[in-house]
Amino acid sequence: MSDFPNSGAPTAPEQTPAANPTLATTAGADVVRAVVREVPDRVSTDGLEAKFDERWAAEGTFAFDRSATREQVYSIDTPPPTVSGSLHVGHVFSYTHTDVVARFQRMRGKEVFYPMGWDDNGLPTERRVQNYFGVRCDPSLPYDPDFTPPHQGTEGKKVKPADQVPISRRNFIELCEELTADDERQFEELWRRLGLSVDWAQTYQTIDSTSRAASQRAFLRNLSRGEAYQAEAPGLWDVTFQTAVAQAELEAREYPGHYHRVAFHGADGSPVHIETTRPELIPSVVALIAHPDDERYQHLFGTTVTSPLFGVEVPVLAHHAAAMDKGAGIAMCCTFGDLTDVQWWRELQLPTRSVIGRDGRLTRDTPAWLADGPGAALYAEALAGRTAFSARTAVVDALRESGDLDGEPKPTQRMTNFYEKGDKPLEIVTSRQWYIRNGGRAWEQRDLKAELLGRGKELDFHPDFMRVRYDNWVNGLNGDWLISRQRFFGVAVPVWYGLDENGEVDYERLITPSEAELPVDPTSQAPAGYTEDQRGTPNGFVGDNDVMDTWATSSLSPLIVSGWERDADLFDRVYPMDLRPQGQDIIRTWLFSSVVRSHLECDVLPWKNAAISGWILDPDRKKMSKSKGNVVTPMDLLVEHGSDAVRYWAAAARLGTDAAFEVGQMKIGRRLAIKVLNASKFALTFGVDPETGAGEIVLDPAAVTVDLDRAMLAGLADVVDQATAALEAYDHTRALEITESYFWAFCDDYLELVKDRAYGAGADADQVSAETVSARTALAIALDTMLRLLAPFIPFATEEVWSWWRTGSVHRAPWPTAEPLRSAAQGVDPLGLTAAGHALAALRKLKSAAKVSMKTPILSGTVAVPAALLPGVRSALEDVRGAGRATGTLDLVEATDGQGDPDVQGGIVVVSHELGEPPAKKPRS
């Protein structure tokens, strides 16, 4: 089949993908006859987005064909953007990379499964709803069917928690669903404007009934296999949002504090000084710990000391995690001040003495281990119910008064864990939570860590150096994946608990639904075999109030979009998927958790390839993010510069590489799109009726007979090979660089060189010379090829040109291959075009130096050409003469050593010349 398609019409969803037909000439060669319908008098990129979005939607250009076999399918696990207000230019950046892949694979003959999801589940949505409507959730309140929120958007101003109206959980969820629906419509509008070739019939939400059922089904299966479990354990807790936080959600930030040198007391009363930034935790100390090799404290190992103020006796122990060069070299272990405390508590089997509650305040009742000690009154009067900050002040004052504070506190900056969306340091609170095994803790049944490291080796990372981030994350895990969250808008943990005869919760009596019942909400539905009036009564039940972490659902996105357990036919055609595109910062969360879920459920990787985009940096080289307030919203950019221009800027950055936000790059992209329109208009002008603007163009490679034309096609064949190889390797930037560079050379050199020959003498076919036919045919073949090479990057300009002379869509046309071009080139060296272009540049340079018009004739001249370029210039001499307006003799001589600068016009130099008179300027009308 010819590589020059007659039709790129999309396959209807219910049809089998068909080959693009070709038409045979009477000579028997496979060629294409393209009918030019109408080329506009003036070209513009304005309005192309709306024009083609409407056409693509009406014609189903990007609809997925359900009849394609798995081998014919290329499936993409598209990131579902968080629906929490607006997209920013970083989204445009990374999603453009994915769309380039999708368009390339579609043109390569694959049926592309390219869905879009919305991540509207979780804390960002709740925060936005609270502020937007001025409400907060209070699960104890009844549902109000007539509730009207006090606000409808607060114009960017935050509503203080005290001013938020409390509403029932059901009312709150309804407002979440209302706001996310509005956001999703705006997101889709922007994605369409950008030209994402998504199949908009394939969409999902992480909170819709399908996703909730899938998330709960996966959890129940994890539970049945022992991969999910519940435990009472210390965990990271955000006191602002009142929720547990997973390791993957941590963000280390500098936080101001003070070092306090505090004296504990040995059996003989001698002081043992420790240095701490959290003296308010002295009531919860369970041991003092030093490194086993620290000679300063070896004599204390196995002894006990008493805590200042409270007189609690605690052991002095050795552990390798103690830092000899930090502070005093000996530290108090509190339950719990930081993650090292948790490690010591677990490995040294220490008691639990927690004093910080979920609200971030010290417990209101005096702890039992302090009740009979010297500090009971201090705790009850100065610490109970206080925030950690207030309690710290009270303890320091008491230490100063008792003489146990050695010197005054010294200011310091320390790295502290924060919830990535929080404003206050995390506490470590003991609570009952749900976990999914991920290799972070040893499990007697299997070595999950080793298995998941093995999965990482199977996965093809693009770029490959991103693989180390996966490996480092898995190796650095220190606990299983905590998935329960104390929030309201999310996928409910699908379990109930039986109550004993006293109405106490029996956590061992789990009640779970059948998969047929999913999705369920245990807080508003009774389990099978119970009635609602048994909720909270002796021998009755209670529902689990928690929801699952948003990643617990998002991690299932490849399963959800593939129809897992609901559409077996679709699942067989698209899963495991081909590509997961995503940002580098969520390798530890979305990528890893997706690998975990697919490994546990299906025993396969969820996809073969992971394409990792870099970050967008602001002018100060800082990552753009909503939290930093330095983002640029993309719609204005798309309107001002055009979508092709913005896509060009995005595609100019390689995967895994951070890129600066550059309007200048977008201007270059706009210039490229406009040049494609203008160059195409020029190429399609020949042989077209000037009255009607219509005509037929025959793309017959056999008609290309002039060496310059063949040299151009030979060079284009190399471009096709190189661009194809780059895109196959997920290096879209390299493909764009190669194609764009050749396109500009084509416009600057080839179009100028063949312009006179392409116009020819006469309009009738029998009056057109073979040389003119060669130029026109080569122009059409080159245009056909370059439109397809550029289509994934600038889809609107290329589709516009395609519509002037072809049927269907360029985005359903087959990707070009080099063989037909090389066949047309018939072995001619592509250097011939380069040589001719340099020769033309040399002629123009002498006119520029003489400060005369480029239309000034050259009456005679001698041109020195390096030996390597001489054959190419000689074979294209007539075109060089015509383009350079050389009306007299133009002699070529071989350049001698040092005669020309090899970096300027390839070393070609005009050694002598005679210029004629410049043409008279036409008078203005």
Disulfide bonds with the S-S distance in Angstrom:
none
